[in-house]
Amino acid sequence: MAAQDLDGKVAVVGGGAKNLGALVSRGFADAGADVVVHYHSDAAADDARATVKAVEEAGRRAVTVQGDLTRPSDVRRLFDTALDEFARADIAVNTTGMVLRKPILEISEDDYDRMLGINAKAGFFFIQEAGRRLNDGGRIISLGTSLLAAFTDGYSVYAGGKAPLEHFTRAAAKEFADRGISVNVVAPGPMDTPFFYPQENDQRVEFHKSQAMKNQLTQIEDIAPVIRFLSTDGWWFTGQTLFPNGGYTTR
């Protein structure tokens, strides 16, 4: 099989404005792809514009789309934009998610609905719409968590909300296989981003570091190449959950 490349392809990146999503967006542009950069709230608008600028500086085109991916209509609009602006969509990467660490006895119905909404519902409809819109030979990648393979307290509705992604992914991988569309989950360890630290105290941060190689949290620079690999030469992976986490967990 010839090497897969991204030249001339179009990538839709959920949560593409900042952190891992921004790095993935820029990496796709460096490899020759145009990018649809999704962001959720007004607070991320400047980040989204900065990501678009970086894509354009790499010689590719990009557009931003604001939307709440827990609303299927907003997911459809995201992919509508890809087809309206670029007349195609080849890769769909959903980096969105929300973290909550809280004991089960303290979790409210609003907590549950919010966490399952962004981590499971949005993930499902992103995969569904990608399956409808991507060209044959496309790639769908969702961001999970290494806590799927952990035995721990506190993260019931976070890890529980991410767990359905594995089952959605397996079903989609079978259902889209005839079209050559691969579907996978990338499940990093705790990442060194602003989303992680509010959930933990200093002692627990050090514990999380101690569970991985070199006593460190997962870096977004370690995850973006895995996503790029699955989008190119790693096309034969499908229906899988990959755990790039420095040995933080395994299963």
C-alpha positions in Angstrom: 0.0 0.0 0.0 1.4 3.4 -1.0 2.0 5.9 1.8 -1.0 8.0 2.7 -0.6 11.7 2.6 -2.6 14.8 3.5 -1.8 16.9 0.5 -5.0 18.5 -0.8 -7.2 16.9 1.9 -9.7 18.7 4.2 -9.7 18.1 7.9 -12.6 19.0 10.3 -11.2 19.5 13.8 -13.6 19.7 16.7 -12.1 21.9 19.4 -9.5 23.0 16.9 -8.9 26.4 18.3 -6.4 25.8 21.1 -4.3 23.2 23.0 -4.2 19.8 21.3 -6.8 20.8 18.7 -4.8 23.8 17.6 -1.6 21.7 17.4 -3.4 19.1 15.3 -4.9 21.8 13.0 -1.4 23.3 12.4 0.1 19.9 11.8 -2.5 19.1 9.2 -1.8 22.4 7.4 2.0 21.7 7.5 1.2 18.4 5.8 -0.8 20.0 3.0 -4.4 19.9 4.3 -7.0 22.7 4.5 -8.8 22.9 7.9 -12.2 23.7 9.4 -11.4 24.9 12.9 -14.3 24.5 15.3 -14.5 26.3 18.6 -17.3 26.3 21.3 -17.5 29.7 23.0 -16.7 33.3 22.4 -13.8 33.0 24.9 -12.0 30.8 22.3 -12.7 33.1 19.3 -9.3 34.7 19.4 -7.6 31.4 19.7 -9.5 30.1 16.7 -8.5 33.1 14.6 -4.9 32.6 15.6 -5.1 29.0 14.5 -6.5 30.0 11.2 -3.7 32.5 10.8 -1.1 29.7 11.5 -2.8 27.5 8.9 -2.7 30.3 6.3 1.0 31.0 7.1 1.6 27.3 6.3 0.2 28.0 2.8 -3.2 26.3 3.4 -6.8 27.6 3.8 -8.9 27.5 7.0 -12.2 28.7 8.3 -13.7 28.9 11.8 -17.0 27.5 12.9 -18.5 28.3 16.3 -20.9 25.8 17.7 -22.1 23.6 20.5 -21.4 20.0 19.5 -24.0 18.7 21.9 -26.5 20.0 19.4 -26.7 17.8 16.3 -27.7 20.8 14.2 -24.4 22.5 15.1 -22.5 19.3 14.2 -24.2 19.2 10.8 -23.4 22.9 10.3 -19.7 22.2 11.0 -19.6 19.6 8.2 -21.8 21.8 6.0 -19.1 24.4 6.2 -16.4 22.0 5.1 -18.4 21.0 2.0 -19.5 24.6 1.3 -16.0 26.1 1.6 -13.8 23.2 0.3 -16.2 20.9 -1.5 -14.9 17.9 0.4 -14.1 16.5 3.9 -11.6 13.7 4.4 -10.6 13.7 8.1 -12.6 14.3 11.2 -10.9 14.7 14.5 -13.0 15.5 17.7 -10.7 16.8 20.5 -13.6 18.2 22.5 -14.4 17.1 26.0 -14.9 18.2 29.6 -13.2 17.0 32.8 -14.9 16.7 36.2 -13.4 15.2 39.3 -16.1 14.8 42.0 -17.3 12.0 44.3 -20.3 10.1 43.1 -22.4 11.2 46.1 -21.8 14.9 45.2 -22.7 14.7 41.5 -25.9 16.5 40.5 -28.2 15.8 37.6 -26.8 18.9 35.9 -23.2 17.6 36.4 -24.3 14.2 34.8 -26.1 15.8 31.9 -23.3 18.2 31.1 -20.6 15.5 31.2 -22.4 12.9 29.3 -23.5 15.6 26.8 -20.1 16.8 25.7 -18.2 13.5 26.2 -20.7 11.0 24.8 -23.6 12.7 23.0 -21.4 15.2 21.1 -18.9 12.3 20.3 -21.7 10.2 18.9 -23.2 12.8 16.6 -19.7 13.9 15.4 -18.9 10.3 14.4 -22.4 10.0 12.8 -22.1 13.2 10.7 -18.5 12.4 9.7 -19.7 9.0 8.5 -22.3 10.7 6.3 -20.0 13.4 5.0 -16.5 12.1 4.6 -15.2 10.9 1.3 -14.5 7.2 0.9 -11.1 6.5 2.5 -11.7 9.0 5.2 -10.5 9.0 8.8 -12.5 9.6 12.0 -10.6 10.1 15.3 -12.1 10.8 18.7 -10.2 11.9 21.8 -10.8 9.5 24.8 -8.9 9.2 28.1 -6.5 6.7 29.6 -8.8 6.6 32.6 -10.8 4.1 30.6 -8.1 1.7 31.7 -7.8 2.9 35.2 -9.3 1.8 38.5 -9.6 5.1 40.4 -12.0 7.3 42.2 -13.5 10.7 41.4 -13.8 10.5 37.7 -17.0 8.5 37.4 -18.9 10.8 35.0 -15.8 11.9 33.1 -14.4 8.4 32.3 -18.0 7.0 32.2 -18.9 9.7 29.7 -15.9 8.9 27.5 -16.5 5.1 27.7 -19.3 5.1 25.1 -16.8 6.5 22.5 -15.2 3.1 22.3 -18.5 1.4 21.5 -19.6 4.0 19.0 -16.2 3.7 17.4 -16.3 -0.1 17.1 -19.8 0.0 15.5 -18.9 2.8 13.2 -15.6 1.0 12.1 -17.7 -2.0 11.0 -20.5 0.0 9.4 -18.1 2.3 7.5 -15.6 -0.3 6.5 -16.9 -0.9 3.0 -16.1 2.7 2.2 -12.6 2.4 3.6 -13.2 4.8 6.5 -11.2 4.1 9.6 -12.6 5.0 13.0 -10.4 5.1 16.1 -10.1 6.6 19.6 -6.9 8.1 21.0 -6.9 7.9 24.8 -4.0 10.0 26.3 -3.0 10.1 29.9 -3.6 13.2 31.9 -2.5 16.1 29.7 -0.4 19.1 30.7 -3.1 21.6 29.6 -5.3 24.1 31.5 -8.2 21.6 31.5 -6.4 19.2 33.9 -5.1 21.3 36.8 -8.4 22.7 38.2 -9.5 19.1 39.0 -6.4 18.2 41.1 -4.4 19.4 44.0 -0.6 19.5 43.9 -0.2 16.1 45.6 -2.4 14.4 43.1 -0.7 16.1 40.2 2.6 14.7 41.4 1.0 11.2 41.7 -0.3 11.3 38.1 3.2 12.3 36.9 4.8 9.5 38.9 2.7 6.9 36.9 4.3 7.6 33.6 7.7 7.5 32.1 10.1 10.3 33.0 7.7 11.4 35.8 5.7 13.7 33.6 2.2 14.3 32.3 1.2 13.6 28.7 2.3 16.5 26.4 0.1 17.5 23.5 3.2 17.3 21.3 3.2 13.5 22.1 -0.4 13.1 21.0 -0.6 15.1 17.8 1.7 12.8 15.9 -0.4 9.8 16.8 -3.5 11.5 15.4 -1.5 12.4 12.3 -0.3 8.8 11.9 -3.9 7.5 12.1 -4.8 10.0 9.5 -2.2 8.8 7.1 0.0 5.6 7.3 -2.0 4.2 10.2 -5.0 3.8 8.1 -5.1 0.0 8.8 -6.0 0.7 12.4 -9.7 0.8 12.8 -12.2 0.2 15.7 -9.3 0.6 18.1 -8.5 2.5 21.2 -4.9 3.6 21.4 -3.3 4.6 24.8 -0.3 6.9 24.2 0.4 7.7 27.8 3.9 6.8 28.8 2.8 3.7 30.7 0.2 5.6 32.8 -2.3 2.7 32.3 -2.6 -0.3 30.1 -5.1 -3.0 29.4 
